[in-house]
Amino acid sequence: MEVATAGGWRALLAPFDRQTPPPVSLHLAVLVEPYLGFLLEGRKTVESRFSVRATPPYGCVNSRDVVLVKKSGGPIVGAFTAASVWYYRLDPASWDDVRQDFAAGLCAQDGFWEERAAASFATMMRIADVRRLPAVKVPKRDRRGWVVLSDRRQPERLLW
């Protein structure tokens, strides 16, 4: 796993520099422990988001998009590329598929599935190119766990 230097930041954000529209979107994901540590260590190979309504990242993240990783209540500490993305409208059959196909990559801990039982939508992302980044504080104070920062479909709009 690479630790990004100033040059690493430039390489990571290169798709957003002078390309109109940029070829990928930029996202911010808020993670809690132990999942943040698992991701940065390379043990967690799938990121997931479950929701009652179809809210981001559902329908918003695509393969090759860049995801900045922020510690809950803390700074941005890493990033990854979404290698593959799957969207699910959850029903009993799709719940079984999600559990079977992704449990190991999610590093699902005790209570993981029970905490998400009320969800109707799921977004699953295969993680690639994980980078630790120098800690950067951001002025995010709301409770959203996922923010679309720059959307390739609307490059002029910064959704903060």
TIRO-2110 file (N, C-alpha, C; in Angstrom, 1 decimal):
// TIRO-2110
0.8, -1.2, 0.0, N, 1, A
0.0, 0.0, 0.0, CA, 1, A
0.9, 1.2, 0.0, C, 1, A
0.5, 2.2, -0.8, N, 2, A
1.3, 3.4, -1.0, CA, 2, A
0.8, 4.5, -0.1, C, 2, A
1.8, 5.2, 0.5, N, 3, A
1.5, 6.4, 1.2, CA, 3, A
1.6, 7.6, 0.3, C, 3, A
0.6, 8.4, 0.1, N, 4, A
0.7, 9.4, -0.9, CA, 4, A
1.5, 10.6, -0.3, C, 4, A
2.4, 11.1, -1.1, N, 5, A
3.1, 12.3, -0.8, CA, 5, A
2.4, 13.4, -1.6, C, 5, A
3.0, 14.6, -1.6, N, 6, A
2.4, 15.7, -2.4, CA, 6, A
2.3, 15.2, -3.9, C, 6, A
3.3, 14.6, -4.4, N, 7, A
3.2, 14.0, -5.8, CA, 7, A
2.1, 13.0, -5.9, C, 7, A
1.9, 12.2, -4.8, N, 8, A
0.9, 11.2, -4.8, CA, 8, A
-0.5, 11.8, -4.9, C, 8, A
-0.7, 12.9, -4.1, N, 9, A
-1.9, 13.6, -4.2, CA, 9, A
-2.2, 14.1, -5.6, C, 9, A
-1.1, 14.6, -6.3, N, 10, A
-1.3, 15.1, -7.6, CA, 10, A
-1.7, 14.0, -8.6, C, 10, A
-1.1, 12.8, -8.4, N, 11, A
-1.5, 11.7, -9.3, CA, 11, A
-2.9, 11.2, -9.0, C, 11, A
-3.3, 11.2, -7.7, N, 12, A
-4.6, 10.8, -7.3, CA, 12, A
-5.7, 11.7, -7.9, C, 12, A
-5.4, 13.0, -7.9, N, 13, A
-6.4, 14.0, -8.3, CA, 13, A
-6.2, 14.4, -9.8, C, 13, A
-5.2, 13.8, -10.5, N, 14, A
-4.9, 14.2, -11.9, CA, 14, A
-6.2, 14.2, -12.8, C, 14, A
-7.1, 13.2, -12.7, N, 15, A
-8.2, 13.2, -13.6, CA, 15, A
-9.1, 14.4, -13.4, C, 15, A
-9.0, 15.2, -12.3, N, 16, A
-9.9, 16.3, -12.1, CA, 16, A
-9.2, 17.6, -12.5, C, 16, A
-7.9, 17.5, -13.0, N, 17, A
-7.2, 18.7, -13.3, CA, 17, A
-7.2, 19.0, -14.8, C, 17, A
-7.9, 20.0, -15.2, N, 18, A
-7.9, 20.5, -16.6, CA, 18, A
-8.6, 19.6, -17.5, C, 18, A
-9.4, 18.6, -17.1, N, 19, A
-10.2, 17.8, -18.0, CA, 19, A
-11.6, 18.1, -17.8, C, 19, A
-12.3, 18.6, -18.9, N, 20, A
-13.7, 18.9, -18.8, CA, 20, A
-14.4, 18.1, -19.8, C, 20, A
-15.4, 17.3, -19.4, N, 21, A
-15.6, 16.9, -18.0, CA, 21, A
-14.5, 15.9, -17.5, C, 21, A
-14.3, 15.8, -16.2, N, 22, A
-13.3, 14.8, -15.8, CA, 22, A
-13.9, 13.4, -16.1, C, 22, A
-13.0, 12.4, -16.3, N, 23, A
-13.4, 11.1, -16.7, CA, 23, A
-14.0, 10.3, -15.5, C, 23, A
-13.8, 10.7, -14.3, N, 24, A
-14.4, 10.0, -13.1, CA, 24, A
-15.0, 11.0, -12.2, C, 24, A
-15.7, 10.5, -11.2, N, 25, A
-16.3, 11.3, -10.1, CA, 25, A
-15.4, 11.2, -8.9, C, 25, A
-15.6, 12.1, -8.0, N, 26, A
-14.8, 12.1, -6.7, CA, 26, A
-15.8, 12.1, -5.6, C, 26, A
-15.6, 11.2, -4.6, N, 27, A
-16.5, 10.9, -3.5, CA, 27, A
-15.8, 11.0, -2.2, C, 27, A
-16.5, 11.2, -1.1, N, 28, A
-16.0, 11.2, 0.2, CA, 28, A
-16.8, 10.2, 1.0, C, 28, A
-16.1, 9.2, 1.5, N, 29, A
-16.7, 8.2, 2.4, CA, 29, A
-16.3, 8.3, 3.8, C, 29, A
-17.2, 8.3, 4.7, N, 30, A
-16.9, 8.3, 6.2, CA, 30, A
-16.9, 6.9, 6.7, C, 30, A
-15.8, 6.5, 7.4, N, 31, A
-15.8, 5.2, 7.9, CA, 31, A
-15.5, 5.2, 9.4, C, 31, A
-15.9, 4.2, 10.1, N, 32, A
-15.7, 4.0, 11.5, CA, 32, A
-14.7, 2.8, 11.7, C, 32, A
-14.1, 2.7, 12.8, N, 33, A
-13.3, 1.5, 13.1, CA, 33, A
-14.2, 0.4, 13.5, C, 33, A
-13.9, -0.8, 13.3, N, 34, A
-12.6, -1.3, 12.8, CA, 34, A
-12.4, -1.3, 11.2, C, 34, A
-13.5, -0.9, 10.5, N, 35, A
-13.5, -1.0, 9.1, CA, 35, A
-12.5, 0.0, 8.4, C, 35, A
-12.3, 1.1, 9.0, N, 36, A
-11.3, 2.1, 8.4, CA, 36, A
-9.9, 1.4, 8.4, C, 36, A
-9.6, 0.9, 9.6, N, 37, A
-8.3, 0.2, 9.7, CA, 37, A
-8.2, -1.0, 8.7, C, 37, A
-9.2, -1.8, 8.6, N, 38, A
-9.2, -2.9, 7.7, CA, 38, A
-9.0, -2.5, 6.3, C, 38, A
-9.6, -1.4, 5.9, N, 39, A
-9.5, -0.9, 4.5, CA, 39, A
-8.0, -0.4, 4.3, C, 39, A
-7.5, 0.4, 5.2, N, 40, A
-6.1, 0.9, 5.0, CA, 40, A
-5.1, -0.2, 5.1, C, 40, A
-5.4, -1.3, 5.8, N, 41, A
-4.4, -2.4, 5.9, CA, 41, A
-4.5, -3.3, 4.7, C, 41, A
-5.6, -3.1, 3.8, N, 42, A
-5.8, -4.0, 2.7, CA, 42, A
-6.6, -5.2, 2.9, C, 42, A
-7.0, -5.4, 4.2, N, 43, A
-7.9, -6.6, 4.5, CA, 43, A
-9.3, -6.5, 4.0, C, 43, A
-9.8, -5.3, 4.0, N, 44, A
-11.2, -5.0, 3.5, CA, 44, A
-11.1, -4.7, 2.0, C, 44, A
-11.7, -5.6, 1.2, N, 45, A
-11.6, -5.4, -0.2, CA, 45, A
-12.9, -5.0, -0.9, C, 45, A
-14.0, -4.8, 0.0, N, 46, A
-15.3, -4.4, -0.5, CA, 46, A
-15.8, -3.3, 0.4, C, 46, A
-16.2, -2.2, -0.1, N, 47, A
-16.9, -1.1, 0.7, CA, 47, A
-18.4, -1.3, 0.3, C, 47, A
-19.2, -1.1, 1.3, N, 48, A
-20.7, -1.2, 1.2, CA, 48, A
-21.4, 0.0, 1.8, C, 48, A
-22.5, 0.3, 1.2, N, 49, A
-23.4, 1.3, 1.8, CA, 49, A
-24.8, 0.7, 1.7, C, 49, A
-25.6, 0.7, 2.8, N, 50, A
-26.9, 0.3, 2.9, CA, 50, A
-27.8, 1.4, 3.3, C, 50, A
-29.0, 1.5, 2.7, N, 51, A
-29.9, 2.6, 3.0, CA, 51, A
-31.3, 2.2, 2.8, C, 51, A
-32.2, 3.0, 3.5, N, 52, A
-33.7, 2.8, 3.4, CA, 52, A
-34.1, 3.4, 2.1, C, 52, A
-33.6, 4.5, 1.7, N, 53, A
-33.9, 5.2, 0.5, CA, 53, A
-32.7, 5.2, -0.5, C, 53, A
-32.9, 5.4, -1.8, N, 54, A
-31.9, 5.4, -2.8, CA, 54, A
-31.1, 6.7, -2.7, C, 54, A
-30.2, 6.8, -1.7, N, 55, A
-29.3, 7.9, -1.5, CA, 55, A
-27.9, 7.6, -1.9, C, 55, A
-27.1, 8.6, -2.2, N, 56, A
-25.7, 8.3, -2.6, CA, 56, A
-25.0, 7.4, -1.5, C, 56, A
-24.2, 6.5, -2.0, N, 57, A
-23.7, 6.4, -3.3, CA, 57, A
-24.5, 5.6, -4.3, C, 57, A
-25.7, 5.1, -3.9, N, 58, A
-26.6, 4.3, -4.8, CA, 58, A
-26.8, 5.1, -6.1, C, 58, A
-26.4, 4.5, -7.2, N, 59, A
-26.6, 5.1, -8.5, CA, 59, A
-25.7, 6.3, -8.8, C, 59, A
-24.7, 6.6, -7.9, N, 60, A
-23.8, 7.7, -8.1, CA, 60, A
-22.4, 7.3, -8.3, C, 60, A
-22.0, 6.2, -7.8, N, 61, A
-20.6, 5.8, -7.9, CA, 61, A
-20.4, 4.8, -9.1, C, 61, A
-19.3, 4.9, -9.8, N, 62, A
-19.1, 4.0, -10.9, CA, 62, A
-17.6, 3.5, -10.8, C, 62, A
-17.4, 2.4, -11.6, N, 63, A
-16.0, 1.9, -11.6, CA, 63, A
-15.1, 3.0, -12.1, C, 63, A
-13.9, 3.0, -11.5, N, 64, A
-12.8, 4.0, -11.7, CA, 64, A
-13.0, 5.3, -10.9, C, 64, A
-14.1, 5.5, -10.3, N, 65, A
-14.3, 6.7, -9.5, CA, 65, A
-13.3, 6.6, -8.3, C, 65, A
-12.9, 7.8, -7.9, N, 66, A
-12.0, 8.0, -6.7, CA, 66, A
-12.8, 8.3, -5.5, C, 66, A
-12.5, 7.6, -4.4, N, 67, A
-13.2, 7.7, -3.1, CA, 67, A
-12.2, 8.1, -2.1, C, 67, A
-12.3, 9.3, -1.5, N, 68, A
-11.5, 9.8, -0.4, CA, 68, A
-12.1, 9.2, 0.9, C, 68, A
-11.3, 8.8, 1.8, N, 69, A
-11.8, 8.1, 3.0, CA, 69, A
-11.5, 9.0, 4.2, C, 69, A
-12.6, 9.3, 4.9, N, 70, A
-12.5, 10.1, 6.1, CA, 70, A
-12.8, 9.3, 7.4, C, 70, A
-12.1, 9.5, 8.4, N, 71, A
-12.4, 8.9, 9.7, CA, 71, A
-13.6, 9.6, 10.3, C, 71, A
-14.6, 8.9, 10.8, N, 72, A
-15.7, 9.5, 11.4, CA, 72, A
-15.2, 10.5, 12.5, C, 72, A
-15.6, 11.7, 12.4, N, 73, A
-15.2, 12.7, 13.4, CA, 73, A
-13.8, 13.2, 13.2, C, 73, A
-13.1, 12.7, 12.2, N, 74, A
-11.7, 13.1, 12.0, CA, 74, A
-11.4, 13.5, 10.6, C, 74, A
-10.1, 13.4, 10.2, N, 75, A
-9.6, 13.9, 8.9, CA, 75, A
-9.8, 12.8, 7.8, C, 75, A
-9.5, 13.3, 6.6, N, 76, A
-9.3, 12.4, 5.5, CA, 76, A
-8.0, 11.7, 5.7, C, 76, A
-8.0, 10.4, 5.6, N, 77, A
-6.7, 9.6, 5.9, CA, 77, A
-6.3, 8.6, 4.7, C, 77, A
-7.2, 8.5, 3.7, N, 78, A
-6.9, 7.6, 2.7, CA, 78, A
-7.8, 7.8, 1.5, C, 78, A
-7.6, 6.9, 0.5, N, 79, A
-8.4, 7.0, -0.7, CA, 79, A
-8.3, 5.6, -1.4, C, 79, A
-9.3, 5.3, -2.3, N, 80, A
-9.2, 4.1, -3.1, CA, 80, A
-10.0, 4.4, -4.4, C, 80, A
-9.8, 3.5, -5.3, N, 81, A
-10.6, 3.5, -6.6, CA, 81, A
-11.6, 2.4, -6.5, C, 81, A
-12.8, 2.7, -7.0, N, 82, A
-13.9, 1.7, -7.1, CA, 82, A
-13.6, 0.9, -8.3, C, 82, A
-13.2, -0.3, -8.1, N, 83, A
-12.8, -1.2, -9.3, CA, 83, A
-14.1, -1.7, -10.0, C, 83, A
-15.0, -2.1, -9.2, N, 84, A
-16.3, -2.6, -9.7, CA, 84, A
-17.4, -2.2, -8.7, C, 84, A
-18.6, -1.9, -9.3, N, 85, A
-19.7, -1.5, -8.5, CA, 85, A
-21.0, -2.3, -8.8, C, 85, A
-21.7, -2.6, -7.8, N, 86, A
-23.0, -3.3, -7.9, CA, 86, A
-24.0, -2.6, -7.1, C, 86, A
-25.2, -2.5, -7.6, N, 87, A
-26.4, -1.9, -7.0, CA, 87, A
-27.4, -2.9, -6.7, C, 87, A
-28.0, -2.9, -5.6, N, 88, A
-29.1, -3.9, -5.2, CA, 88, A
-30.3, -3.2, -4.7, C, 88, A
-31.4, -3.6, -5.2, N, 89, A
-32.7, -3.2, -4.6, CA, 89, A
-33.0, -4.5, -3.8, C, 89, A
-32.9, -4.4, -2.5, N, 90, A
-32.9, -5.5, -1.6, CA, 90, A
-34.2, -6.2, -1.4, C, 90, A
-34.2, -7.5, -1.6, N, 91, A
-35.3, -8.4, -1.3, CA, 91, A
-34.7, -9.7, -0.7, C, 91, A
-35.4, -10.6, -0.2, N, 92, A
-34.8, -11.8, 0.4, CA, 92, A
-33.7, -12.5, -0.4, C, 92, A
-34.0, -12.6, -1.7, N, 93, A
-33.0, -13.3, -2.6, CA, 93, A
-31.7, -12.5, -2.8, C, 93, A
-31.9, -11.1, -3.0, N, 94, A
-30.7, -10.3, -3.1, CA, 94, A
-29.9, -10.2, -1.8, C, 94, A
-30.6, -10.2, -0.7, N, 95, A
-29.9, -10.2, 0.6, CA, 95, A
-29.0, -11.4, 0.7, C, 95, A
-29.5, -12.6, 0.3, N, 96, A
-28.7, -13.8, 0.3, CA, 96, A
-27.5, -13.7, -0.6, C, 96, A
-27.7, -13.1, -1.8, N, 97, A
-26.6, -12.9, -2.7, CA, 97, A
-25.5, -12.0, -2.1, C, 97, A
-26.0, -10.9, -1.6, N, 98, A
-25.0, -9.9, -1.0, CA, 98, A
-24.2, -10.6, 0.1, C, 98, A
-24.9, -11.2, 1.0, N, 99, A
-24.2, -11.9, 2.1, CA, 99, A
-23.2, -12.9, 1.6, C, 99, A
-23.6, -13.8, 0.7, N, 100, A
-22.8, -14.8, 0.2, CA, 100, A
-21.6, -14.3, -0.6, C, 100, A
-21.8, -13.3, -1.4, N, 101, A
-20.8, -12.8, -2.3, CA, 101, A
-19.8, -11.8, -1.7, C, 101, A
-20.2, -11.1, -0.7, N, 102, A
-19.4, -10.0, -0.2, CA, 102, A
-19.0, -10.1, 1.3, C, 102, A
-19.5, -11.0, 2.1, N, 103, A
-19.2, -11.0, 3.5, CA, 103, A
-17.7, -11.0, 3.8, C, 103, A
-17.0, -11.9, 3.2, N, 104, A
-15.5, -11.9, 3.5, CA, 104, A
-14.8, -10.6, 3.1, C, 104, A
-15.1, -10.1, 1.9, N, 105, A
-14.5, -8.8, 1.5, CA, 105, A
-14.8, -7.6, 2.4, C, 105, A
-16.0, -7.7, 3.0, N, 106, A
-16.5, -6.6, 3.9, CA, 106, A
-15.8, -6.6, 5.3, C, 106, A
-15.3, -7.8, 5.6, N, 107, A
-14.7, -8.0, 7.0, CA, 107, A
-15.9, -7.8, 8.0, C, 107, A
-17.1, -8.3, 7.6, N, 108, A
-18.3, -8.1, 8.5, CA, 108, A
-18.0, -8.7, 9.9, C, 108, A
-18.3, -7.8, 10.8, N, 109, A
-18.1, -8.1, 12.3, CA, 109, A
-19.5, -8.5, 12.9, C, 109, A
-19.4, -9.0, 14.1, N, 110, A
-20.7, -9.3, 14.8, CA, 110, A
-21.7, -8.1, 14.7, C, 110, A
-22.9, -8.4, 14.4, N, 111, A
-23.9, -7.4, 14.3, CA, 111, A
-24.0, -6.6, 13.0, C, 111, A
-23.1, -6.8, 12.1, N, 112, A
-23.0, -6.1, 10.8, CA, 112, A
-24.3, -6.2, 10.1, C, 112, A
-24.8, -7.5, 9.8, N, 113, A
-26.0, -7.7, 9.0, CA, 113, A
-27.2, -7.3, 9.8, C, 113, A
-27.3, -7.5, 11.1, N, 114, A
-28.4, -7.1, 11.8, CA, 114, A
-28.6, -5.6, 11.8, C, 114, A
-27.5, -4.8, 11.9, N, 115, A
-27.6, -3.4, 11.9, CA, 115, A
-28.1, -2.8, 10.5, C, 115, A
-28.1, -3.6, 9.5, N, 116, A
-28.5, -3.1, 8.2, CA, 116, A
-29.8, -3.8, 7.7, C, 116, A
-30.4, -4.5, 8.6, N, 117, A
-31.6, -5.4, 8.2, CA, 117, A
-32.8, -4.5, 7.6, C, 117, A
-32.9, -3.3, 8.0, N, 118, A
-34.0, -2.4, 7.5, CA, 118, A
-33.7, -1.8, 6.1, C, 118, A
-32.6, -2.0, 5.6, N, 119, A
-32.2, -1.4, 4.3, CA, 119, A
-33.0, -2.0, 3.2, C, 119, A
-33.3, -1.1, 2.2, N, 120, A
-33.9, -1.5, 1.0, CA, 120, A
-33.0, -1.4, -0.2, C, 120, A
-31.9, -0.7, -0.1, N, 121, A
-30.9, -0.5, -1.1, CA, 121, A
-29.5, -0.8, -0.6, C, 121, A
-28.7, -1.3, -1.5, N, 122, A
-27.3, -1.5, -1.2, CA, 122, A
-26.4, -1.2, -2.4, C, 122, A
-25.2, -0.6, -2.1, N, 123, A
-24.2, -0.3, -3.1, CA, 123, A
-23.0, -1.1, -2.6, C, 123, A
-22.4, -1.9, -3.5, N, 124, A
-21.2, -2.7, -3.1, CA, 124, A
-20.1, -2.3, -4.1, C, 124, A
-18.9, -2.0, -3.6, N, 125, A
-17.8, -1.6, -4.4, CA, 125, A
-16.6, -2.4, -4.1, C, 125, A
-16.0, -3.0, -5.1, N, 126, A
-14.7, -3.7, -5.0, CA, 126, A
-13.6, -2.6, -4.9, C, 126, A
-12.8, -2.7, -3.9, N, 127, A
-11.8, -1.7, -3.6, CA, 127, A
-10.5, -2.0, -4.3, C, 127, A
-9.9, -1.0, -4.9, N, 128, A
-8.6, -1.1, -5.6, CA, 128, A
-7.7, 0.1, -5.3, C, 128, A
-6.4, 0.0, -5.5, N, 129, A
-5.5, 1.1, -5.3, CA, 129, A
-5.6, 1.9, -4.0, C, 129, A
-5.7, 1.2, -2.9, N, 130, A
-5.8, 1.9, -1.6, CA, 130, A
-4.5, 2.7, -1.3, C, 130, A
-4.7, 3.9, -0.9, N, 131, A
-3.6, 4.8, -0.5, CA, 131, A
-3.9, 5.4, 0.9, C, 131, A
-2.8, 5.4, 1.7, N, 132, A
-2.9, 6.2, 2.9, CA, 132, A
-2.5, 7.6, 2.5, C, 132, A
-3.2, 8.6, 3.0, N, 133, A
-2.9, 10.0, 2.7, CA, 133, A
-2.5, 10.7, 4.0, C, 133, A
-1.7, 11.7, 3.8, N, 134, A
-1.5, 12.6, 5.0, CA, 134, A
-2.8, 13.1, 5.5, C, 134, A
-3.0, 13.2, 6.8, N, 135, A
-4.3, 13.6, 7.4, CA, 135, A
-4.6, 15.0, 6.9, C, 135, A
-5.9, 15.2, 6.4, N, 136, A
-6.4, 16.5, 6.0, CA, 136, A
-7.7, 16.7, 6.6, C, 136, A
-7.8, 17.8, 7.4, N, 137, A
-9.1, 18.1, 8.0, CA, 137, A
-10.0, 18.7, 7.0, C, 137, A
-11.3, 18.4, 7.1, N, 138, A
-12.3, 19.0, 6.2, CA, 138, A
-13.4, 19.5, 7.0, C, 138, A
-14.1, 20.5, 6.6, N, 139, A
-15.1, 21.2, 7.4, CA, 139, A
-16.5, 20.5, 7.3, C, 139, A
-16.5, 19.1, 7.3, N, 140, A
-17.8, 18.4, 7.2, CA, 140, A
-18.3, 18.2, 8.6, C, 140, A
-19.6, 18.6, 8.8, N, 141, A
-20.2, 18.5, 10.1, CA, 141, A
-21.5, 17.8, 10.1, C, 141, A
-22.0, 17.5, 8.9, N, 142, A
-23.3, 16.8, 8.9, CA, 142, A
-23.1, 15.3, 9.1, C, 142, A
-24.2, 14.6, 9.1, N, 143, A
-24.2, 13.2, 9.4, CA, 143, A
-24.1, 12.2, 8.2, C, 143, A
-24.0, 12.8, 7.0, N, 144, A
-23.9, 12.0, 5.8, CA, 144, A
-22.7, 11.1, 5.9, C, 144, A
-22.8, 9.8, 5.5, N, 145, A
-21.7, 8.9, 5.5, CA, 145, A
-21.1, 8.9, 4.1, C, 145, A
-21.7, 9.5, 3.1, N, 146, A
-21.2, 9.5, 1.8, CA, 146, A
-21.5, 10.9, 1.1, C, 146, A
-20.6, 11.5, 0.5, N, 147, A
-20.8, 12.8, -0.2, CA, 147, A
-20.2, 12.7, -1.6, C, 147, A
-21.0, 13.1, -2.6, N, 148, A
-20.4, 13.2, -4.0, CA, 148, A
-19.8, 14.6, -4.1, C, 148, A
-18.5, 14.6, -4.2, N, 149, A
-17.8, 15.9, -4.2, CA, 149, A
-17.8, 16.5, -5.6, C, 149, A
-17.6, 15.6, -6.6, N, 150, A
-17.5, 16.1, -8.0, CA, 150, A
-18.1, 14.9, -8.9, C, 150, A
-19.1, 15.3, -9.6, N, 151, A
-19.8, 14.3, -10.5, CA, 151, A
-19.4, 14.4, -11.9, C, 151, A
-18.9, 13.4, -12.5, N, 152, A
-18.5, 13.5, -13.9, CA, 152, A
-19.6, 13.9, -14.8, C, 152, A
-20.9, 13.7, -14.4, N, 153, A
-22.0, 14.1, -15.3, CA, 153, A
-22.3, 15.5, -15.1, C, 153, A
-21.9, 16.1, -14.0, N, 154, A
-22.1, 17.6, -13.7, CA, 154, A
-20.8, 18.2, -13.2, C, 154, A
-19.8, 18.3, -14.0, N, 155, A
-18.5, 18.7, -13.6, CA, 155, A
-18.4, 20.1, -13.0, C, 155, A
-19.3, 20.9, -13.4, N, 156, A
-19.2, 22.3, -12.9, CA, 156, A
-19.8, 22.4, -11.4, C, 156, A
-20.4, 21.3, -11.0, N, 157, A
-21.1, 21.4, -9.7, CA, 157, A
-20.3, 20.6, -8.6, C, 157, A
-20.0, 21.3, -7.6, N, 158, A
-19.3, 20.7, -6.4, CA, 158, A
-20.3, 20.4, -5.4, C, 158, A
-20.6, 19.2, -5.1, N, 159, A
-21.7, 18.8, -4.1, CA, 159, A
-21.1, 18.6, -2.8, C, 159, A
-20.9, 19.6, -2.0, N, 160, A
-20.3, 19.5, -0.7, CA, 160, A
-21.3, 19.7, 0.4, C, 160, A
END
